[in-house]
Amino acid sequence: MKQKITVLGSTGSIGTNTLDVAARHPDQYEIFALSAATQVDLMLRQCAQFKPQFAVMASAPHGQQLAEKIRQNGLKTQVLQQQDALEVIASHPDVDAVMGAIVGAAGLAPCLAAARAGKRLLLANKEALVVGGALFMDTVKRHGATLLPIDSEHSAIFQCLPEDSGTWAERVDSLLLTASGGPFRQRDPATLSDITPEQACSHPNFSMGRKISVDSATMMNKALEVIEARWLFDMAPEKIKVVIHPQQIVHSMVQFRDSSVLAQLGTPDMRVPIACGLAWPRRIESGAPVLDFAKLAALTFEEADARRFPGLHLSWQALRAPEGTTTVLNAANEVAVAAFLERRLSFDRIHAVNLQTLESVQPGAVNSLEDLMALDARARESAAAVARLWVR
């Protein structure tokens, strides 16, 4: 039987790589539904190739454009345009697995819908756990969903941990997340204010979206991954560490109580963790090049410089604070990065906006998705006000 897959965020880098892996195994996977934000023409090409039953665009105008182009091209894909369309395609009874690859807090609601429906959820949207945390994991457990991490670092840790999660606490000493250090790993911190969006989006190893690329450059992506790891693996924050590994061959490591370390290695290609998630516990061909140890250069590791990457350390600070603080941090960062990409905020002020927002927004009780979204909106409003103070 073919697995029917919904891909949330199909036109982004994770989404397109997911479709690439699935296309290599047409006897095993069928694309049931796709969603995207604004790339109508790319979505049209994906609908023509994979013939999904449903497609969803983030806005009504883009949805109307896609529906018209689908009609003109004689395709049978139905474009859903109701308010809860993403939740519909994530929880549809015919769907076996959902790739959650929408960037930002917008991916939380459909991922929660997939979890409530007991789906196999391949999670590339780290914000679902950064924002949702306890609520998200409780939903996964209560409804019997299967949660598989797709971020290369968390996939690596997942592959290195014992299959019996009940033994993790007694056997694991620490989780070691690796980070490339981004394009400014060796740059003088005093010059960070001069960085342009184009420079920040030039990742040394991966081709990624603009927001994720900026997060990599500030190391906020790693701060969010620390928070994500805390919830994915139910680990105390102090047991999660970050080490810079510029080559990104070692994707992450687990250190055990006896001081032994297990690491997952591979070429820096997102199709590897995607293939792992799609087929687990089996293994399938991903399309990624094989690691050639004979040609491998030296593997190096460094500590993260707190002066160059101050945002990284906000993760542990937020995890020690009241529940909901990580929601505030994520919202502030999304606002600050957007302002930087629009050239309204200098690169070095992204951290300033995040820090000041954390200091000014105190989370209240967080018991539902509605509570989280209200807190997210309040944090965004505060971050926008702070960013205006730093306007260039």
N, C-alpha and C positions, 0 to 999 in steps of 0.2 A: 504494500500500500504506500502511495506517495504521501509525504507530509505536506499539508497545505499551510503556506507561510503568509503572514501579513508582515510587510516591511513598513514601519513607521519612520519616515525620513528617508525615502528611497532615492532621492536625488543628491544626498550628501555623500561624503566619502565612505562612511560605513555602509550606507544603503547601497551604493553602487557596487561596493566590494561584496556585499551579501548576494546581490543578484549575479555577480560574476561567479561566485562559488556555486550557487544554486544551478546556474546554467551549465556547469560542468557535470551535473548529475541529474539530468532531466528524468531519469527513471526513479529518482528518490524524492524530488522536491517539485512542488507546484506552487506558483505564486498566486495567492488568493486575493490579496488586496495590497494597494500601495498608497502612500501619502507623501505629500511634499508641501513646501511653503509657497514658492513663487515661480519655480522653473517649469513653466508650462510645456515648453517645447521638449525638454528632456523627459518629462513625465509622459508626454505623448509617445515618444520613441520607446520608452519602457513598456507602455501599454501595448504598443504594436508588437514588441518582441515577446512579452510574457503573457499577454492576454489575461490579465487579472479580471476577476468578476467585478471588483469595486476599485475606485480611485477617489482620493480626497485631497483637495487643496486647502491651504490655511485660510484663504479669504474668499468671499463670495465672488468678487470679480475674476479672480484667477480660476475659480471653479467653473464659472460660466465660460471663460475662454477655453478651458480644457474640454468641457462638454461639447462645445461647438466644433472644435477641431476633431474630436473623436467621431462626431456625427459625420463630418466632411470626409473622414478617412474610412468610413464604413466599419469602424470597430464596435465591438459589443460591450466593452467595459462601461459600467454604470458609474457616473460621477455623483457621489453622495454630497449633499450640501447642507444637511441639517446641522444644528449646533453641536450635537453629540456624535458627529460622524466618526471621529477618531475612536471614540469608545466603542462604537458599533463594530468597526472592522477589527478592533483589538480583542473583542469578546465574542465574536460571532461563533455560533455552535459548530460551524464547519472548519474552523481554524484549529490547527494543531500547535503551531508555534508562532510567536510574535517577536520580531526583531525591533526592540525599542531604541531607535537611533535619532529621535528628535532632540535637537540641542536645546538645553535650557529647561526652565521650570515648566514650559509648555508640554513637556513629555510626561509629566507626572500623572495627570488624569488618565490618559489611555493606558499607561503601564499599570496603574492601579486597577483599571477595568479588566485588563488581561489577567492580573493576579486573582481578582475576585472570581473570574471565570475558570480558574484552575488551569490556566494555559502553561505551556513550556515557554518561559519568558527569557529571551536572550537580551540582556541588559547592557546597552552601550550608553544609555542616558544616565550619566553619573548623578545628575541633579535630582533624579527620582529618589535616590537614597540620601543625598545631601539635604534636600528639602523635606522629604517624607520620613526618613529615618525609621523610628520605631513603628509608626503607623504603617509604612510600606511593608516592613518585615513581618509585622503581625498579620497583615492581610495575606501575604504569601503563605504563612503557616496555617492560618485558619481555613483557607480554601484549597489547600493541597496543591498549590502551583509549584512548578519546578523553576528555580531561578539559576541561570547560568551567566556568569560575568563575561563580557566581551572586551572591555578595556584590556589591552595586552598585559598590563601589570597584574590585574586581578585574575585574569585567566591563568596567568603563570602561577600565581599563588594557589589557585583552585586546583591546578594540575599537580602541584607539589604536596598539598596537604593530604593526610590520610583520608580514605573514603568515609570512614566512620567519624562524623563530625563530633560525636560525643566524647571523643578522646583528644580533641584539639587542645583544650585548656591544660590537660596534664602532660601533653607531649611537646607543645610548641613554646619556645622561648620568645621569639619575635618574628614579625613579618618585615621583610626588607623590600620596599618599593624602590625600583630604580627609576632614574630620570635622566633625560639627555642633557639637561641644563639649558636647552634652547640656544638661540643664536647669540646670546649675550653672556655666555658662561664665563668668558675671560675679559669682558669689557669693564673698563673703569666705572665704578658706580657713580662717580661724579658727572659722567657724561650721559646718563640715562634719560635726562630730560630732552635730549636732542633726537631721540629715536622716532622714526616715522612709522606709520602703519605698514608700509611696504616692507620695511626692515623687520618689523616684529612678526610679520606673516611668513617670513622665510625660514621655515623649520629645517634644521640640518639633515633630518632623516626621513620625515614623513611629509606627504602632501595632505594637508588638512584644511578644514574650513577656517575662515578668518577669526572667528571668536575663539575657537579652540587653539589656534596658532598663537594668539596673543596670550592666552592663559598659559601656554607652554613657555612663552618668553618671560612671563612674570613668575612662573612656577606656581601660579594659583591652580593650575590643573592638578598639580601634585597635592596641593592643600585639599582640594576637593576629593582626590583619590584616597587620601588618608581617612577622611570622613567616611567615604564609601566603604573602605576596607573595614572600618570599625563595625559597620552594620552588616556587611556581607558575611564576615567571618566571626562575628560576635567576640571581637578582641578588645581588650582594654586599650585606650589610646596610647598609653605609654609603651605598649608592646609593638607599636607600629613605627617603623623608622624609614627614613628616606636617604638614599645614597645616589650621588650623581655618577652616571655611567655613560659617557658621551657616545660610545659606539652602539648602544642599545641592542646588543646581541643577547645579553642576559636580561630577560624581561622582568624578572623579580625573583626573590628567594625566600625560603622559609628556614629559619634557624631553630633547631630543636634543643631540648633540655640537655642532651648529651654533647652539645656544641657542634654537632654535624649540621651541614647546610645543604639543602636541596635547591637547585636552580633550574629554571626552564629557559632554554636557549633557542634561538631561531633568527632568521633574517627579519629585519624590521618591516614586516608586511602584515597589514591587518587581516588579510585573508586567512592567516593561520589561526588566530583565536576565533574568527567567525566560523571556520570549518569545524573547529573543536566544539563550539557551542551547538552548531546545527546537528552534528552527528553523535555527540556524547551519549554513551561511553564508547561508541565506535570511533574509528578514525577514517577520514576520507581525504582524497587529494584536494589540495586547496588552490593550486596554481602558483603558489609562492616558490621562489627559487630555493633550492636546498642549500643549507649552510655548508660551505667548503672549508673545513678546518685547516687544510693545507695552505690556503690562501688568506687565512684569517690574521689580521694585524693584532697587535697587543690589545688586551682588554684592560682598561684602566678605571679606577674608582676614586671619587673625591667626596669630601664633605660639601654640603650646600652652604654657600656664603650667605650669612644672615643679612649683610649689608646690601648685597646684590639682589637677594630674593627674600625680602621681609615678609611677603605675603604667605610664604610657605608655612610659617610658624603660627599664622592665624588659625590653622586647622585645629591644633591641639588646644589653643585658647578657647575656640568656639565649642569644642567637645567637652571642655570642663565647665562651661557656662550652662545656664538653664536651657531646657529643651526648647527648640525653636531658634536658637542663636545661629545654628548653621544655615537655617532658612534665610535669615537676615544677611549673613555673609554672602550667600550665593546671589541673592537679589541685588545687593550693593555692587558685587563684581560685574554682573551682567550690565547694569547701568553704566558703571565706570568704563568698561571695555567698549561699549557702544559709543560713549562720548569720545574716547580715544580714537576709535576708527573713523569717527566723523570729524576728527581734528579739532574738537572742542576742549580736549583735556590732554595734557602732556603725559607721556608714558609713566614717569615717576610719580604722578599724582593718582594713578589707579589705586595704589596701596593706601594713600591718604584718604581717598573717598571710602574705601572699604573699612578702614580703621575708625573713622569718624562716624560712620553709619552704625557700626557695632556699638559704639559708645552712646549713641543717641536713641537707638531703638531697643526697648526692653520687651522681649516676648512675653505674652500672657499664656494662659492655658491653651494647649494645642491638642485637641481631641478628635479632629476630623479634617477632611480635605478642605472644607470651607474655612476652618480656622487657619490652616496653612496658607491658603490663597489670600486671606485677609492680611495675615502677617507679611506675606510676600509683597502685597500691594503697598502696605505701610512702609516697608523697608525701601521699596523702589522710589516712593515719593520723597523719603528722607535723603536717599542717595542722590537723587536728581537735584535736590536743593543744595546739598554739599558740593556736588560737581559744578554747579553754577558759580559757587564761590571761588573755584579754581579755574574758571574759564580762561582760555588763552587769549 
